[in-house]
Amino acid sequence: MGGRYISLFWRLLVPNVTVLAVACVVLIIEPANGRIPALVGGLLVMSAVNVVLVRRATTPLARMTTLMRDIDPMRPGHRLPLPRPRSELTLLADAFNDMLDRLETERRESSMRALSEREGERRRVAAELHDQIGQTLTALGLHVDRLLAGTPPEMRDEVREVRDGVLASVEDVRRLARELRPEALDTLGLVPALTNLSERMTRRTGIQIRRTLDRDLPVVGEDAEVVIYRIAQESLTNAVRHGRPETIEMTLRAEADQVVLGVVDDGCGFVANGPSESGIRSMRERALSIGAELRVEPRGAGSGTRVVLEVPVWRR
């Protein structure tokens, strides 16, 4: 910080030297022979001055230490107030705030790099599952189906079981490939991908998922679309696994300079430090990587959970 200020050293030293100088002058003018009360009084005055000065000097430091402990890396943006009057403590608080800025920027950039690498690996694995393992199993299923015609009657039931098992494995491989990297997100966009996600989850679980998805959304960027999709996927998965809801409502809309995703269920509610905590932490890290804000909060006692993701609009 620019500008001059009175150093903490001088603010403590000058009053102490002043009190000592006054005491010396008094003793020179009126020697303290037999005047013990005068010496005791001077000592008390010096002690009182030191208590007041030291307390005033250290109180902002103690307050700053408490605020440092309260800062949560998963909730960025919290900064220390700059104490007044300006002193070394002001410089310390300003340097600490600068350090937080650098750390949060580095964490956001490293999280984005890790997210991009993870999604690239998901895309590669999904392509291998679909193009290699899926096609191999499909060819095997067709081969078994052709063999079924020439199989003796007493063995046809067993061959049918083999064929059905192979075809079921093909469907499992395709499902895993879609979950690893949804094709709809790459080819059709975010809204069709979320629609496909909710429809597949409804077919698999039987839980009704109501959707209100605005198609005319501002640009948030490709990375942000991946984060929105993954957080929606994790929110639906957590609700199904841990909340046991009857219905889930998913919304996606534009508000001012941000895109807002909402997932609300009517299950048994949010449990702190419960089995879904690791999934929630993963969602928070994804949100931080794009500078978005994530809120996971209970709707009420036993009345479900609300997940809200606010993504800033991408600007050129």
C-alpha positions as CSV (number, residue, x, y, z in Angstrom):
1,M,0.0,0.0,0.0
2,G,1.2,3.5,-0.8
3,G,1.3,6.4,1.6
4,R,3.0,7.1,4.8
5,Y,1.9,5.9,8.2
6,I,3.2,6.0,11.8
7,S,5.0,2.8,12.5
8,L,3.8,0.5,15.3
9,F,7.3,0.7,16.7
10,W,7.1,4.5,17.1
11,R,3.6,4.4,18.4
12,L,4.7,2.2,21.3
13,L,8.1,3.8,21.8
14,V,7.3,7.5,21.9
15,P,4.7,7.3,24.7
16,N,7.0,5.1,26.9
17,V,9.9,7.5,26.3
18,T,7.7,10.5,27.1
19,V,6.5,9.0,30.4
20,L,10.1,8.1,31.4
21,A,11.3,11.6,30.5
22,V,8.5,13.2,32.6
23,A,9.4,10.9,35.5
24,C,13.1,11.9,35.2
25,V,12.3,15.6,35.1
26,V,10.1,15.2,38.2
27,L,12.8,13.4,40.1
28,I,15.4,16.0,39.1
29,I,13.2,18.8,40.3
30,E,12.0,17.1,43.4
31,P,14.2,14.2,44.5
32,A,12.3,11.2,45.6
33,N,13.9,10.8,49.0
34,G,11.1,9.5,51.1
35,R,8.6,10.0,48.3
36,I,7.7,6.3,47.7
37,P,4.1,7.2,46.7
38,A,5.4,9.3,43.9
39,L,7.5,6.5,42.5
40,V,4.6,4.0,42.8
41,G,2.3,6.5,41.1
42,G,4.7,6.9,38.2
43,L,5.0,3.1,37.9
44,L,1.2,2.8,37.8
45,V,0.9,5.5,35.2
46,M,3.6,3.8,33.0
47,S,1.8,0.4,33.4
48,A,-1.6,1.9,32.5
49,V,-0.2,3.6,29.4
50,N,1.5,0.4,28.3
51,V,-1.6,-1.7,28.8
52,V,-3.7,0.7,26.7
53,L,-1.2,1.0,24.0
54,V,-0.3,-2.7,23.7
55,R,-4.0,-3.6,23.7
56,R,-4.9,-1.2,21.0
57,A,-1.9,-2.4,19.0
58,T,-2.6,-6.1,19.3
59,T,-6.4,-6.2,19.2
60,P,-6.5,-5.8,15.3
61,L,-3.8,-8.6,15.1
62,A,-5.9,-11.0,17.2
63,R,-9.0,-10.1,15.2
64,M,-7.1,-10.7,12.0
65,T,-5.9,-14.1,13.3
66,T,-9.5,-15.2,14.0
67,L,-10.6,-14.1,10.5
68,M,-7.7,-16.0,8.9
69,R,-8.9,-19.2,10.6
70,D,-12.4,-18.7,9.4
71,I,-11.5,-18.4,5.7
72,D,-12.7,-21.5,3.8
73,P,-10.9,-22.3,0.5
74,M,-14.1,-23.9,-0.8
75,R,-15.9,-20.5,-0.4
76,P,-13.6,-18.0,-2.1
77,G,-14.0,-14.3,-2.1
78,H,-13.7,-13.7,1.7
79,R,-11.1,-11.1,2.4
80,L,-9.7,-9.5,5.6
81,P,-10.7,-5.9,6.3
82,L,-7.9,-3.4,6.4
83,P,-7.4,-2.1,10.0
84,R,-7.2,1.6,10.7
85,P,-5.1,3.6,11.3
86,R,-2.7,2.4,8.8
87,S,0.3,0.5,10.2
88,E,2.2,-2.7,9.7
89,L,-1.0,-4.6,10.4
90,T,-2.6,-2.9,7.4
91,L,0.3,-4.0,5.2
92,L,0.0,-7.5,6.6
93,A,-3.7,-7.7,5.9
94,D,-3.2,-6.3,2.4
95,A,-0.4,-8.8,1.7
96,F,-2.6,-11.7,3.0
97,N,-5.5,-10.6,0.7
98,D,-3.1,-10.5,-2.3
99,M,-1.9,-14.0,-1.4
100,L,-5.5,-15.2,-1.3
101,D,-6.1,-13.7,-4.8
102,R,-3.1,-15.5,-6.1
103,L,-4.0,-18.8,-4.4
104,E,-7.6,-18.7,-5.6
105,T,-6.5,-17.9,-9.2
106,E,-4.0,-20.7,-9.2
107,R,-6.5,-23.1,-7.7
108,R,-9.1,-22.2,-10.3
109,E,-6.7,-22.6,-13.2
110,S,-5.3,-25.9,-11.9
111,S,-8.8,-27.2,-11.3
112,M,-9.7,-26.2,-14.9
113,R,-6.7,-28.0,-16.2
114,A,-7.5,-31.1,-14.2
115,L,-11.1,-30.9,-15.4
116,S,-10.1,-30.6,-19.0
117,E,-7.7,-33.6,-18.7
118,R,-10.3,-35.6,-16.9
119,E,-12.9,-34.9,-19.5
120,G,-10.4,-35.7,-22.3
121,E,-9.7,-39.1,-20.7
122,R,-13.4,-39.7,-20.3
123,R,-13.9,-39.0,-24.0
124,R,-11.1,-41.4,-24.9
125,V,-12.4,-44.2,-22.7
126,A,-16.0,-43.7,-23.9
127,A,-14.9,-43.9,-27.5
128,E,-12.9,-47.1,-26.8
129,L,-15.9,-48.7,-25.0
130,H,-18.3,-47.8,-27.8
131,D,-16.1,-48.4,-30.8
132,Q,-14.1,-51.4,-29.7
133,I,-15.6,-53.3,-26.8
134,G,-19.2,-52.5,-27.8
135,Q,-18.7,-53.5,-31.5
136,T,-16.8,-56.7,-30.4
137,L,-19.7,-57.7,-28.1
138,T,-22.2,-56.9,-30.8
139,A,-20.4,-59.1,-33.3
140,L,-20.2,-61.9,-30.7
141,G,-23.9,-61.6,-30.0
142,L,-24.7,-61.9,-33.7
143,H,-22.4,-64.8,-34.1
144,V,-24.1,-66.6,-31.2
145,D,-27.5,-65.8,-32.7
146,R,-26.5,-67.5,-35.9
147,L,-25.2,-70.5,-34.0
148,L,-28.6,-70.8,-32.3
149,A,-30.2,-72.1,-35.5
150,G,-27.9,-75.1,-35.7
151,T,-27.8,-75.9,-32.0
152,P,-29.4,-79.1,-30.8
153,P,-32.8,-78.5,-29.1
154,E,-31.5,-79.6,-25.7
155,M,-28.8,-76.9,-25.8
156,R,-30.8,-74.0,-27.2
157,D,-31.9,-72.6,-23.8
158,E,-28.2,-72.4,-22.7
159,V,-27.2,-70.7,-26.0
160,R,-30.1,-68.3,-25.7
161,E,-28.8,-67.4,-22.2
162,V,-25.4,-66.7,-23.6
163,R,-26.8,-64.6,-26.3
164,D,-29.0,-62.6,-23.9
165,G,-26.0,-62.1,-21.6
166,V,-23.9,-60.8,-24.4
167,L,-26.6,-58.4,-25.6
168,A,-27.1,-57.2,-22.0
169,S,-23.4,-56.5,-21.8
170,V,-23.6,-54.5,-25.0
171,E,-26.3,-52.3,-23.4
172,D,-24.2,-51.9,-20.2
173,V,-21.1,-50.9,-22.2
174,R,-23.2,-48.3,-24.1
175,R,-24.7,-47.0,-20.9
176,L,-21.2,-46.6,-19.4
177,A,-20.0,-44.8,-22.5
178,R,-22.9,-42.4,-22.3
179,E,-22.2,-41.7,-18.6
180,L,-18.5,-41.2,-19.2
181,R,-19.0,-38.7,-22.0
182,P,-22.6,-38.0,-23.3
183,E,-22.7,-37.8,-27.0
184,A,-25.7,-35.4,-26.9
185,L,-23.5,-32.8,-25.1
186,D,-20.9,-32.8,-27.9
187,T,-23.3,-33.0,-30.8
188,L,-26.6,-31.4,-29.8
189,G,-25.7,-29.0,-26.9
190,L,-26.4,-28.6,-23.2
191,V,-30.2,-28.6,-23.1
192,P,-30.7,-31.8,-25.2
193,A,-28.0,-33.5,-23.1
194,L,-29.8,-32.6,-19.8
195,T,-33.1,-33.8,-21.4
196,N,-31.6,-37.1,-22.4
197,L,-30.0,-37.4,-18.9
198,S,-33.2,-36.9,-17.1
199,E,-35.2,-39.3,-19.4
200,R,-32.6,-42.1,-19.0
201,M,-32.6,-41.7,-15.2
202,T,-36.5,-41.8,-15.2
203,R,-36.5,-45.0,-17.2
204,R,-33.9,-46.5,-14.9
205,T,-35.3,-45.5,-11.5
206,G,-39.0,-44.8,-12.2
207,I,-38.7,-41.4,-10.4
208,Q,-40.5,-38.5,-12.1
209,I,-38.1,-35.7,-13.2
210,R,-39.9,-32.5,-14.2
211,R,-37.8,-30.2,-16.5
212,T,-38.0,-26.5,-17.2
213,L,-35.0,-25.8,-19.5
214,D,-34.7,-22.6,-21.4
215,R,-33.2,-23.1,-24.8
216,D,-32.3,-19.5,-25.5
217,L,-29.4,-19.2,-23.1
218,P,-26.4,-16.8,-23.2
219,V,-23.0,-18.2,-24.0
220,V,-21.1,-19.7,-20.9
221,G,-18.4,-21.6,-22.7
222,E,-17.7,-25.2,-23.4
223,D,-16.0,-25.9,-20.1
224,A,-18.9,-24.3,-18.2
225,E,-21.4,-26.5,-20.1
226,V,-19.5,-29.6,-19.1
227,V,-19.5,-28.4,-15.4
228,I,-23.3,-27.7,-15.6
229,Y,-24.0,-31.2,-17.0
230,R,-21.8,-33.0,-14.4
231,I,-23.3,-31.1,-11.5
232,A,-26.8,-31.9,-12.7
233,Q,-25.8,-35.5,-13.1
234,E,-24.2,-35.7,-9.6
235,S,-27.2,-33.9,-8.1
236,L,-29.7,-36.3,-9.7
237,T,-27.5,-39.3,-8.7
238,N,-27.3,-38.1,-5.0
239,A,-31.0,-37.5,-4.8
240,V,-31.8,-41.0,-6.2
241,R,-29.2,-42.7,-4.0
242,H,-29.6,-40.9,-0.7
243,G,-32.8,-38.9,-0.8
244,R,-35.3,-41.5,-2.0
245,P,-37.6,-38.9,-3.6
246,E,-40.8,-39.3,-5.5
247,T,-40.2,-36.3,-7.8
248,I,-37.3,-34.2,-8.8
249,E,-37.5,-30.8,-10.5
250,M,-34.6,-29.6,-12.7
251,T,-34.5,-26.0,-14.1
252,L,-32.1,-24.1,-16.3
253,R,-32.6,-20.5,-16.9
254,A,-30.9,-17.2,-17.6
255,E,-30.8,-14.5,-14.9
256,A,-29.1,-11.2,-15.5
257,D,-25.4,-12.0,-16.3
258,Q,-25.5,-15.7,-15.3
259,V,-27.0,-19.1,-16.1
260,V,-28.7,-20.8,-13.1
261,L,-29.1,-24.5,-12.7
262,G,-31.5,-25.8,-10.1
263,V,-32.2,-29.4,-8.9
264,V,-34.8,-29.8,-6.2
265,D,-36.1,-33.1,-4.8
266,D,-38.8,-34.0,-2.3
267,G,-36.7,-36.8,-0.6
268,C,-35.7,-37.2,3.0
269,G,-33.5,-34.2,3.1
270,F,-29.8,-33.2,3.3
271,V,-27.6,-34.8,5.9
272,A,-24.4,-33.0,6.8
273,N,-21.3,-35.3,6.6
274,G,-23.5,-38.0,5.2
275,P,-22.7,-40.4,2.4
276,S,-23.3,-37.8,-0.3
277,E,-20.6,-35.4,1.2
278,S,-17.9,-36.6,-1.2
279,G,-20.1,-36.0,-4.2
280,I,-21.0,-32.5,-2.9
281,R,-17.3,-31.7,-2.5
282,S,-16.7,-32.8,-6.1
283,M,-19.4,-30.5,-7.3
284,R,-18.0,-27.5,-5.3
285,E,-14.6,-28.1,-6.9
286,R,-16.1,-28.2,-10.4
287,A,-18.0,-25.0,-9.7
288,L,-14.8,-23.3,-8.4
289,S,-12.9,-24.2,-11.6
290,I,-15.2,-21.9,-13.7
291,G,-15.7,-19.2,-11.1
292,A,-19.3,-20.3,-10.4
293,E,-21.2,-20.4,-7.1
294,L,-22.8,-23.6,-5.8
295,R,-25.3,-23.8,-2.9
296,V,-26.5,-27.2,-1.5
297,E,-29.1,-26.6,1.2
298,P,-32.0,-28.5,2.8
299,R,-35.5,-27.4,1.9
300,G,-36.5,-28.2,5.5
301,A,-36.7,-31.1,7.9
302,G,-37.3,-34.2,5.8
303,S,-38.5,-32.2,2.8
304,G,-35.7,-32.6,0.3
305,T,-32.6,-30.9,-0.9
306,R,-32.0,-27.9,-3.2
307,V,-28.9,-27.6,-5.4
308,V,-28.4,-24.2,-7.1
309,L,-25.5,-23.5,-9.5
310,E,-24.9,-19.9,-10.7
311,V,-22.6,-19.7,-13.7
312,P,-21.3,-16.3,-14.9
313,V,-22.0,-15.6,-18.6
314,W,-18.9,-16.0,-20.7
315,R,-17.7,-12.7,-22.4
316,R,-15.3,-12.3,-25.3
